[in-house]
């Protein structure tokens, strides 16, 4: 069954569209498509965004590795570098700081009817993408490959079983989430 899904681009697009709508709905229900919630996160006065993201990391980390153990999925890590992480983080951070939305919450906010995102965020994201594409050859030569670390995961880097990374990470995130919740944020 999974091979059939993998070979059918139409089914993959339909599943992706459906899951995107569900993701946007859940972002909206979680409140993270609201400008004030996101700005509250940036000002460290409202930790709703952090709580949702960390909960997603824990759920995804456990889920994907259980599916991997069951032979239902395979990991395909992408190569990376310190330079590409810095450039990506800078672009993301500037856009996030200026508008108060990340790409996922931006699309969710458009679906919710936020005109600031529709007329500011979406064009800004398209312009930023175009500028990155235009300057990509120069960036690739001079910055993006600095500190190249390849297609490696933390368990591979540490040469340990994946669960030696997953379990402490899940425990650490759970403790942090509990502390945030107890502090009233």
Secondary structure, 3 states (H helix, E strand, C coil): CHHHHHHCHHHHHHHHHHHHHHHHHHHHHHCCCCHHHHHHHHCCCCCHHHHHHHHHHHHHHHHHHHHHHCCCCCCCCCCEEHHHHHHHHHHHHHHHHHHCCCHHHHHHHHHHCCHHHHHHHHHHHHHHHHHHHHHHHHHHHHHHCCCEEECCCHHHHHCCCCHHHHHHHHHHHHHHHHHHHHHCC
